[in-house]
Amino acid sequence: QVQLVESGGGLVQSGGSLRVSCAASGFNTNFAYAIAWFRQAPGKEREGISCINTSDESTYYADSVKGRATMSGDNGKNTVYLQMNSLETEDTAVYYCAADAGPDCTVPILEGDFAFWGPGTQVTVSS
């Protein structure tokens, strides 16, 4: 069973940077996976913001974070990271890691394409 656990959230000032991590376990090594980051701000729908294919480590980003976000993976640690720079108060949200085996990442990044989810980590950007 795939399990995902996010960490690294917290409080950061506007203009600052933060890196959130997603530790994954239970992946079947015979399959390639797409792993994504979503976020959900209060009163808003969940938004897919980045995705990485384990097959070739290609990455995809939503326009809302493109140029400010970098997603990467460490196969040895079974962990993926999302580095966010130039944070804005609008980036305040619960950040979720999601994964699924099968088709590669697509844009837009849709939550219906992912079967496995972590519990989320809160990121708060203060002005």
Buried (B, 14 or more C-beta within 10 A) or exposed (E): EBEBBBBBBEEBEBEEEBBBBBBBEEBEEEEBBBBBBBBBBEEEEBBBBBBBBBEEEEBBBBEBBEEBBBBBBEEEEEBBBBBBBEBEEEBBBBBBBBBBBEEBBEEEBEBEBBEBBBEBBEBBBEE
